[in-house]
């Protein structure tokens, strides 16, 4: 009987240890792994020098050196800052910038932290990156190229960073936000289901967000494009990519509907994530919006 009791106690201890192990794996290991995915930088190859017609510029935010390329425009035109999305860099927007330059706009293409040629090794999906866009805006405010104000154009993460950076500023004359998400917490919940089929009610999701906050040193509640749009003083063009399941119309519309000033919501038919500029209607929509607001 004593041997049986000892065996039972040993089996009970093993069950307890296994429970502790698997609980730690699920509620500690998985959130830490997801936090790593959520905050890691995505840096691809970069061009050592800008192409003809562009100049290199170094900006600084939070002690990080940021890479930018600039090109001059015509007097009387507002400057344009362009902010890319996750995993991208300014190289992808040189043709986009040339189209803006054809209208006479000075253009500043920006690598957000942890991307392209900018320093940094962590991403907050637009939170701290808003300070990078803010650094570009501050530079143009003191530069002749920015005398007529600034138009800010952002894509996905860059759209969120652009909205956060532009909120409350008088020197921003318009914001174009393609595929912004509404809040950090909502987009992590949405992507957890979309990519991994993890229900939003599972504690893994909020635990992963908490781990990301700890790892990257930010407050997820501050990364709120809806609140930023509410504080935005400039006209807003919000672009929905019609075939985008990552930032669908309902999500972008929440951002647009919070804006209290003049604006337009455009659903780009059949466009994938940040693919609206590939459509023939893109430039007529964009330039029409700018002309409507004297830009």
ABEGO torsion letter per residue (X at the ends): XAAAAAAAAAAAAAAAAAAAAAAAAAAAAAAAAAAAAAABBBBBBBBABBBBGBBBBBBBBGGBBBBBBBBBBBBGBBBBBBBBBBGBBAAAAAAAAAAAAAAGBBBBBBBBBGBEABBEABBAGGBAAAAAAAAAAAAAAABAAAAAEBBBBBBEAAAAAAAAAABGBAABABBBBBGBBABAAAAAAAAAAAAAGBBAABAAAAAAAAAAAAAAGBBAAABBAAAAAAABABBBBBBBBAABAABBAAAAAAAAAABABBBBBBBBBGBBBGAAAABAAAAAAAAAAAAAAGX
